[in-house]
Amino acid sequence: MYRHLLIPTDGSELSAFAVEQGLELAKRLDARVTFFTAIEPFQVVAVGSDQLMYARDDYQRHTTEAAQRHQADATARAQALGVESHGVVVEHGNPYQAIVEAAAEHGCDLIAMASHGRRGVQAVLIGSVTLKVLTHSAVPVLVYRRA
């Protein structure tokens, strides 16, 4: 069965739900977990160079601290359940691609993640990281949806 789960988390309520569900599965399977957070790179349309330097530094500090908090929360939950885990944070412009690459790089045999369940025009306009992971992943993807 599955021995190493990749669980993407962005700190949202929905990803926290996936963390909880994924950890329960990992515990039952006696599997280990890699928590994964992708930070999108800083992007600017047009700003003065001094403003840009400070804005970029603030953005990087804020996003890195937030990612570390998400990872720490997930790791604490894993420890409470007795599930072996570690966390990975990367900067990447395409979160879905970062998730697929992380699963391959870390030898994960299942990606367990949440979905907002957007459909129709909303899904087309907003896009779906989960749908893109499902489309591009070479390993199975388990999608958690709230009722």
N, CA and C atoms as a LAMMPS dump frame, in Angstrom:
ITEM: TIMESTEP
0
ITEM: NUMBER OF ATOMS
441
ITEM: BOX BOUNDS ff ff ff
-5.0000000000000000e+02 5.0000000000000000e+02
-5.0000000000000000e+02 5.0000000000000000e+02
-5.0000000000000000e+02 5.0000000000000000e+02
ITEM: ATOMS id mol type element x y z
1 1 1 N 0.849 -1.182 0
2 1 2 C 0 0 0
3 1 3 C 0.887 1.235 0
4 2 1 N 0.35 2.346 0.407
5 2 2 C 1.098 3.598 0.377
6 2 3 C 1.993 3.716 1.608
7 3 1 N 3.243 4.146 1.389
8 3 2 C 4.224 4.244 2.469
9 3 3 C 4.696 5.669 2.729
10 4 1 N 4.479 6.576 1.749
11 4 2 C 4.987 7.938 1.904
12 4 3 C 4.032 8.91 1.216
13 5 1 N 3.327 9.691 2.022
14 5 2 C 2.342 10.64 1.511
15 5 3 C 2.928 12.039 1.421
16 6 1 N 2.594 12.747 0.354
17 6 2 C 2.884 14.173 0.241
18 6 3 C 1.579 14.896 0.529
19 7 1 N 1.595 15.795 1.5
20 7 2 C 0.397 16.554 1.845
21 7 3 C 0.702 18.043 1.682
22 8 1 N 0.222 18.649 0.59
23 8 2 C 0.416 20.086 0.411
24 8 3 C -0.42 20.863 1.422
25 9 1 N 0.151 21.942 1.944
26 9 2 C -0.588 22.778 2.885
27 9 3 C -0.225 24.239 2.662
28 10 1 N -1.25 25.076 2.68
29 10 2 C -1.022 26.513 2.552
30 10 3 C -1.538 27.271 3.774
31 11 1 N -1.926 26.534 4.791
32 11 2 C -2.405 27.166 6.015
33 11 3 C -3.882 27.503 6.011
34 12 1 N -4.563 27.286 4.885
35 12 2 C -5.991 27.582 4.818
36 12 3 C -6.771 26.548 5.617
37 13 1 N -8.02 26.878 5.904
38 13 2 C -8.892 25.938 6.618
39 13 3 C -9.064 24.648 5.814
40 14 1 N -9.174 24.788 4.514
41 14 2 C -9.351 23.622 3.657
42 14 3 C -8.106 22.734 3.655
43 15 1 N -6.925 23.337 3.587
44 15 2 C -5.723 22.49 3.606
45 15 3 C -5.507 21.888 4.994
46 16 1 N -5.941 22.573 6.042
47 16 2 C -5.851 21.997 7.399
48 16 3 C -6.723 20.743 7.483
49 17 1 N -7.863 20.771 6.821
50 17 2 C -8.736 19.598 6.75
51 17 3 C -8.01 18.445 6.052
52 18 1 N -7.333 18.739 4.945
53 18 2 C -6.579 17.712 4.226
54 18 3 C -5.43 17.181 5.071
55 19 1 N -4.784 18.051 5.84
56 19 2 C -3.704 17.612 6.736
57 19 3 C -4.259 16.612 7.746
58 20 1 N -5.383 16.949 8.363
59 20 2 C -5.983 16.054 9.358
60 20 3 C -6.358 14.704 8.732
61 21 1 N -7.019 14.754 7.587
62 21 2 C -7.438 13.52 6.92
63 21 3 C -6.23 12.708 6.457
64 22 1 N -5.255 13.381 5.874
65 22 2 C -4.05 12.702 5.396
66 22 3 C -3.263 12.062 6.522
67 23 1 N -3.214 12.746 7.667
68 23 2 C -2.503 12.179 8.814
69 23 3 C -3.221 10.949 9.359
70 24 1 N -4.541 10.986 9.387
71 24 2 C -5.298 9.803 9.827
72 24 3 C -5.011 8.621 8.908
73 25 1 N -4.972 8.877 7.611
74 25 2 C -4.658 7.815 6.656
75 25 3 C -3.233 7.307 6.881
76 26 1 N -2.29 8.218 7.021
77 26 2 C -0.89 7.826 7.232
78 26 3 C -0.748 6.983 8.494
79 27 1 N -1.456 7.357 9.543
80 27 2 C -1.39 6.59 10.792
81 27 3 C -1.899 5.16 10.56
82 28 1 N -3.012 5.035 9.877
83 28 2 C -3.588 3.706 9.618
84 28 3 C -2.702 2.852 8.717
85 29 1 N -1.985 3.504 7.819
86 29 2 C -1.125 2.783 6.884
87 29 3 C 0.299 2.617 7.418
88 30 1 N 0.569 3.223 8.577
89 30 2 C 1.932 3.26 9.114
90 30 3 C 2.887 3.862 8.078
91 31 1 N 2.438 4.947 7.467
92 31 2 C 3.211 5.635 6.429
93 31 3 C 3.82 6.916 7.001
94 32 1 N 4.82 7.404 6.336
95 32 2 C 5.397 8.692 6.732
96 32 3 C 4.819 9.781 5.828
97 33 1 N 5.021 11.04 6.237
98 33 2 C 4.411 12.166 5.539
99 33 3 C 5.45 13.24 5.261
100 34 1 N 5.358 13.812 4.076
101 34 2 C 6.089 15.037 3.759
102 34 3 C 5.05 16.129 3.575
103 35 1 N 5.119 17.143 4.436
104 35 2 C 4.256 18.311 4.271
105 35 3 C 4.939 19.247 3.29
106 36 1 N 4.158 19.824 2.394
107 36 2 C 4.744 20.635 1.332
108 36 3 C 4.032 21.977 1.224
109 37 1 N 4.826 23.042 1.19
110 37 2 C 4.284 24.382 0.997
111 37 3 C 5.06 25.068 -0.113
112 38 1 N 4.348 25.597 -1.092
113 38 2 C 4.963 26.355 -2.183
114 38 3 C 4.691 27.839 -1.966
115 39 1 N 5.741 28.624 -2.017
116 39 2 C 5.634 30.079 -1.925
117 39 3 C 5.766 30.629 -3.34
118 40 1 N 4.8 31.427 -3.734
119 40 2 C 4.891 32.025 -5.059
120 40 3 C 5.89 33.18 -5.034
121 41 1 N 6.709 33.305 -6.083
122 41 2 C 7.717 34.368 -6.119
123 41 3 C 7.077 35.753 -6.104
124 42 1 N 7.823 36.697 -5.598
125 42 2 C 7.405 38.095 -5.575
126 42 3 C 7.29 38.6 -7.009
127 43 1 N 6.175 39.296 -7.302
128 43 2 C 5.972 39.837 -8.643
129 43 3 C 5.608 41.307 -8.548
130 44 1 N 6.118 42.079 -9.5
131 44 2 C 5.887 43.517 -9.503
132 44 3 C 5.514 43.962 -10.906
133 45 1 N 4.594 44.904 -10.976
134 45 2 C 4.245 45.483 -12.259
135 45 3 C 5.208 46.626 -12.553
136 46 1 N 5.217 47.663 -11.7
137 46 2 C 6.156 48.769 -11.87
138 46 3 C 6.229 49.562 -10.572
139 47 1 N 7.434 49.707 -10.048
140 47 2 C 7.672 50.439 -8.809
141 47 3 C 9.098 50.947 -8.857
142 48 1 N 9.389 52.008 -8.089
143 48 2 C 10.762 52.484 -8.001
144 48 3 C 11.655 51.434 -7.367
145 49 1 N 12.945 51.443 -7.692
146 49 2 C 13.853 50.393 -7.223
147 49 3 C 13.966 50.343 -5.701
148 50 1 N 13.958 51.485 -5.011
149 50 2 C 14.025 51.47 -3.547
150 50 3 C 12.771 50.839 -2.957
151 51 1 N 11.609 51.206 -3.477
152 51 2 C 10.358 50.617 -3.008
153 51 3 C 10.33 49.122 -3.27
154 52 1 N 10.816 48.736 -4.422
155 52 2 C 10.822 47.338 -4.801
156 52 3 C 11.666 46.505 -3.848
157 53 1 N 12.841 47.004 -3.482
158 53 2 C 13.732 46.262 -2.603
159 53 3 C 13.056 45.98 -1.261
160 54 1 N 12.427 47.015 -0.68
161 54 2 C 11.784 46.828 0.619
162 54 3 C 10.526 45.972 0.507
163 55 1 N 9.763 46.164 -0.554
164 55 2 C 8.549 45.374 -0.734
165 55 3 C 8.898 43.898 -0.912
166 56 1 N 9.935 43.614 -1.697
167 56 2 C 10.344 42.233 -1.919
168 56 3 C 10.817 41.603 -0.613
169 57 1 N 11.636 42.335 0.142
170 57 2 C 12.13 41.818 1.419
171 57 3 C 10.988 41.529 2.387
172 58 1 N 10.025 42.446 2.473
173 58 2 C 8.865 42.25 3.347
174 58 3 C 8.039 41.048 2.899
175 59 1 N 7.828 40.936 1.596
176 59 2 C 7.064 39.809 1.052
177 59 3 C 7.759 38.495 1.386
178 60 1 N 9.048 38.42 1.137
179 60 2 C 9.796 37.183 1.389
180 60 3 C 9.758 36.815 2.867
181 61 1 N 9.943 37.809 3.727
182 61 2 C 9.914 37.543 5.167
183 61 3 C 8.529 37.045 5.587
184 62 1 N 7.502 37.742 5.129
185 62 2 C 6.124 37.387 5.499
186 62 3 C 5.761 35.984 5.009
187 63 1 N 6.032 35.692 3.737
188 63 2 C 5.637 34.396 3.189
189 63 3 C 6.457 33.254 3.795
190 64 1 N 7.723 33.503 4.048
191 64 2 C 8.56 32.467 4.66
192 64 3 C 8.095 32.169 6.08
193 65 1 N 7.809 33.22 6.853
194 65 2 C 7.312 33.015 8.225
195 65 3 C 5.973 32.28 8.214
196 66 1 N 5.092 32.647 7.303
197 66 2 C 3.788 31.986 7.224
198 66 3 C 3.967 30.513 6.856
199 67 1 N 4.816 30.23 5.893
200 67 2 C 5.054 28.836 5.487
201 67 3 C 5.635 28.031 6.644
202 68 1 N 6.548 28.631 7.388
203 68 2 C 7.138 27.934 8.533
204 68 3 C 6.083 27.651 9.609
205 69 1 N 5.148 28.584 9.81
206 69 2 C 4.051 28.349 10.768
207 69 3 C 3.165 27.197 10.306
208 70 1 N 2.823 27.172 9.018
209 70 2 C 1.991 26.088 8.484
210 70 3 C 2.688 24.751 8.676
211 71 1 N 3.977 24.72 8.386
212 71 2 C 4.752 23.493 8.536
213 71 3 C 4.819 23.063 10.001
214 72 1 N 5.042 24.017 10.895
215 72 2 C 5.135 23.7 12.324
216 72 3 C 3.803 23.155 12.848
217 73 1 N 2.693 23.761 12.427
218 73 2 C 1.372 23.277 12.845
219 73 3 C 1.135 21.845 12.364
220 74 1 N 1.45 21.588 11.105
221 74 2 C 1.241 20.253 10.548
222 74 3 C 2.146 19.229 11.23
223 75 1 N 3.393 19.6 11.477
224 75 2 C 4.332 18.692 12.13
225 75 3 C 3.886 18.378 13.557
226 76 1 N 3.382 19.378 14.258
227 76 2 C 2.878 19.146 15.625
228 76 3 C 1.701 18.172 15.607
229 77 1 N 0.826 18.3 14.626
230 77 2 C -0.309 17.376 14.508
231 77 3 C 0.185 15.957 14.23
232 78 1 N 1.207 15.842 13.366
233 78 2 C 1.764 14.523 13.053
234 78 3 C 2.391 13.904 14.301
235 79 1 N 3.141 14.687 15.05
236 79 2 C 3.769 14.18 16.266
237 79 3 C 2.725 13.7 17.265
238 80 1 N 1.637 14.44 17.378
239 80 2 C 0.575 14.057 18.315
240 80 3 C -0.036 12.703 17.944
241 81 1 N -0.032 12.379 16.656
242 81 2 C -0.575 11.099 16.197
243 81 3 C 0.49 10.008 16.091
244 82 1 N 1.736 10.379 16.31
245 82 2 C 2.818 9.404 16.191
246 82 3 C 3.183 9.081 14.754
247 83 1 N 2.955 10.045 13.838
248 83 2 C 3.265 9.847 12.428
249 83 3 C 4.595 10.538 12.111
250 84 1 N 5.51 9.788 11.5
251 84 2 C 6.797 10.361 11.093
252 84 3 C 6.556 11.374 9.982
253 85 1 N 7.157 12.561 10.121
254 85 2 C 6.939 13.584 9.103
255 85 3 C 8.115 14.534 9.014
256 86 1 N 8.155 15.237 7.918
257 86 2 C 9.064 16.363 7.76
258 86 3 C 8.412 17.335 6.789
259 87 1 N 8.946 18.549 6.748
260 87 2 C 8.346 19.578 5.92
261 87 3 C 9.304 20.113 4.875
262 88 1 N 8.724 20.574 3.785
263 88 2 C 9.484 21.153 2.686
264 88 3 C 8.78 22.441 2.263
265 89 1 N 9.575 23.501 2.113
266 89 2 C 9.063 24.773 1.615
267 89 3 C 9.913 25.158 0.412
268 90 1 N 9.266 25.472 -0.71
269 90 2 C 9.994 25.902 -1.901
270 90 3 C 9.33 27.14 -2.484
271 91 1 N 10.107 27.904 -3.21
272 91 2 C 9.564 29.024 -3.979
273 91 3 C 9.4 28.539 -5.408
274 92 1 N 8.186 28.707 -5.943
275 92 2 C 7.905 28.198 -7.288
276 92 3 C 6.751 28.988 -7.878
277 93 1 N 6.833 29.301 -9.145
278 93 2 C 5.797 30.088 -9.812
279 93 3 C 4.534 29.328 -10.134
280 94 1 N 4.613 27.997 -10.152
281 94 2 C 3.452 27.16 -10.459
282 94 3 C 3.258 26.15 -9.341
283 95 1 N 2.381 26.443 -8.388
284 95 2 C 2.202 25.536 -7.244
285 95 3 C 1.897 24.093 -7.644
286 96 1 N 1.062 23.882 -8.657
287 96 2 C 0.73 22.507 -9.041
288 96 3 C 1.981 21.764 -9.507
289 97 1 N 2.818 22.441 -10.272
290 97 2 C 4.038 21.823 -10.776
291 97 3 C 5.008 21.539 -9.631
292 98 1 N 5.071 22.449 -8.671
293 98 2 C 5.934 22.254 -7.504
294 98 3 C 5.497 21.025 -6.707
295 99 1 N 4.188 20.823 -6.589
296 99 2 C 3.654 19.661 -5.863
297 99 3 C 4.031 18.372 -6.584
298 100 1 N 3.822 18.33 -7.887
299 100 2 C 4.15 17.148 -8.677
300 100 3 C 5.646 16.851 -8.592
301 101 1 N 6.473 17.887 -8.719
302 101 2 C 7.925 17.706 -8.644
303 101 3 C 8.351 17.231 -7.254
304 102 1 N 7.74 17.785 -6.214
305 102 2 C 8.097 17.388 -4.841
306 102 3 C 7.756 15.929 -4.581
307 103 1 N 6.621 15.471 -5.083
308 103 2 C 6.246 14.062 -4.901
309 103 3 C 7.292 13.155 -5.524
310 104 1 N 7.747 13.498 -6.715
311 104 2 C 8.764 12.692 -7.39
312 104 3 C 10.105 12.788 -6.664
313 105 1 N 10.5 13.993 -6.316
314 105 2 C 11.801 14.214 -5.676
315 105 3 C 11.929 13.508 -4.33
316 106 1 N 10.839 13.458 -3.572
317 106 2 C 10.881 12.885 -2.227
318 106 3 C 10.412 11.423 -2.183
319 107 1 N 10.135 10.851 -3.339
320 107 2 C 9.761 9.447 -3.394
321 107 3 C 8.391 9.151 -2.791
322 108 1 N 7.478 10.103 -2.897
323 108 2 C 6.131 9.907 -2.351
324 108 3 C 5.322 9.031 -3.304
325 109 1 N 4.485 8.174 -2.731
326 109 2 C 3.677 7.302 -3.57
327 109 3 C 2.191 7.665 -3.541
328 110 1 N 1.856 8.763 -2.858
329 110 2 C 0.489 9.283 -2.85
330 110 3 C 0.523 10.759 -2.488
331 111 1 N -0.242 11.55 -3.221
332 111 2 C -0.449 12.96 -2.879
333 111 3 C -1.847 13.053 -2.296
334 112 1 N -1.96 13.585 -1.09
335 112 2 C -3.263 13.748 -0.436
336 112 3 C -3.504 15.239 -0.253
337 113 1 N -4.516 15.764 -0.934
338 113 2 C -4.749 17.21 -0.889
339 113 3 C -6.234 17.539 -0.939
340 114 1 N -6.535 18.771 -0.668
341 114 2 C -7.919 19.234 -0.643
342 114 3 C -8.29 19.896 -1.963
343 115 1 N -9.579 20.045 -2.181
344 115 2 C -10.087 20.763 -3.34
345 115 3 C -11.26 21.616 -2.917
346 116 1 N -11.345 22.804 -3.495
347 116 2 C -12.489 23.675 -3.239
348 116 3 C -13.733 23.179 -3.962
349 117 1 N -13.529 22.348 -4.983
350 117 2 C -14.673 21.81 -5.726
351 117 3 C -15.299 22.815 -6.665
352 118 1 N -14.492 23.766 -7.163
353 118 2 C -15.037 24.737 -8.12
354 118 3 C -15.381 24.018 -9.415
355 119 1 N -16.446 24.49 -10.048
356 119 2 C -16.886 23.875 -11.297
357 119 3 C -17.248 24.954 -12.302
358 120 1 N -17.405 24.536 -13.517
359 120 2 C -17.884 25.417 -14.576
360 120 3 C -16.982 26.607 -14.822
361 121 1 N -17.595 27.766 -15.05
362 121 2 C -16.863 28.984 -15.383
363 121 3 C -15.915 29.377 -14.253
364 122 1 N -16.335 29.203 -13.025
365 122 2 C -15.48 29.558 -11.892
366 122 3 C -14.179 28.752 -11.922
367 123 1 N -14.267 27.482 -12.221
368 123 2 C -13.066 26.633 -12.299
369 123 3 C -12.169 27.078 -13.447
370 124 1 N -12.768 27.456 -14.565
371 124 2 C -11.981 27.895 -15.72
372 124 3 C -11.287 29.218 -15.421
373 125 1 N -12.011 30.162 -14.824
374 125 2 C -11.442 31.476 -14.561
375 125 3 C -10.417 31.46 -13.427
376 126 1 N -10.719 30.77 -12.362
377 126 2 C -9.84 30.752 -11.208
378 126 3 C -8.754 29.697 -11.361
379 127 1 N -9.084 28.606 -12.014
380 127 2 C -8.133 27.514 -12.142
381 127 3 C -8.177 26.66 -10.895
382 128 1 N -7.591 25.501 -10.986
383 128 2 C -7.596 24.601 -9.858
384 128 3 C -6.248 23.932 -9.751
385 129 1 N -5.553 24.2 -8.665
386 129 2 C -4.271 23.548 -8.419
387 129 3 C -4.5 22.044 -8.345
388 130 1 N -5.553 21.634 -7.663
389 130 2 C -5.835 20.21 -7.515
390 130 3 C -6.075 19.552 -8.867
391 131 1 N -6.862 20.174 -9.713
392 131 2 C -7.116 19.612 -11.04
393 131 3 C -5.823 19.483 -11.837
394 132 1 N -4.963 20.473 -11.753
395 132 2 C -3.693 20.42 -12.483
396 132 3 C -2.79 19.324 -11.918
397 133 1 N -2.792 19.144 -10.601
398 133 2 C -2.013 18.052 -10.005
399 133 3 C -2.561 16.721 -10.496
400 134 1 N -3.875 16.562 -10.484
401 134 2 C -4.491 15.326 -10.978
402 134 3 C -4.094 15.043 -12.429
403 135 1 N -4.042 16.085 -13.218
404 135 2 C -3.733 15.948 -14.643
405 135 3 C -2.275 15.61 -14.892
406 136 1 N -1.359 16.159 -14.087
407 136 2 C 0.067 16.041 -14.372
408 136 3 C 0.832 15.059 -13.488
409 137 1 N 0.245 14.574 -12.438
410 137 2 C 0.968 13.724 -11.496
411 137 3 C 1.126 12.294 -12.014
412 138 1 N 2.314 11.757 -11.809
413 138 2 C 2.567 10.354 -12.155
414 138 3 C 2.187 9.429 -11.004
415 139 1 N 1.984 9.999 -9.802
416 139 2 C 1.577 9.184 -8.654
417 139 3 C 0.096 9.442 -8.363
418 140 1 N -0.573 8.506 -7.703
419 140 2 C -1.991 8.696 -7.383
420 140 3 C -2.214 9.949 -6.529
421 141 1 N -3.393 10.533 -6.695
422 141 2 C -3.777 11.73 -5.943
423 141 3 C -5.105 11.447 -5.244
424 142 1 N -5.115 11.62 -3.946
425 142 2 C -6.335 11.465 -3.152
426 142 3 C -6.836 12.872 -2.862
427 143 1 N -8.08 13.159 -3.248
428 143 2 C -8.633 14.502 -3.085
429 143 3 C -9.678 14.49 -1.992
430 144 1 N -9.48 15.353 -1.005
431 144 2 C -10.44 15.495 0.086
432 144 3 C -11.32 16.695 -0.212
433 145 1 N -12.642 16.482 -0.034
434 145 2 C -13.582 17.579 -0.189
435 145 3 C -14.46 17.583 1.044
436 146 1 N -14.74 18.776 1.495
437 146 2 C -15.675 18.913 2.625
438 146 3 C -17.08 18.741 2.11
439 147 1 N -17.907 18.1 2.931
440 147 2 C -19.304 17.885 2.54
441 147 3 C -20.055 19.203 2.527
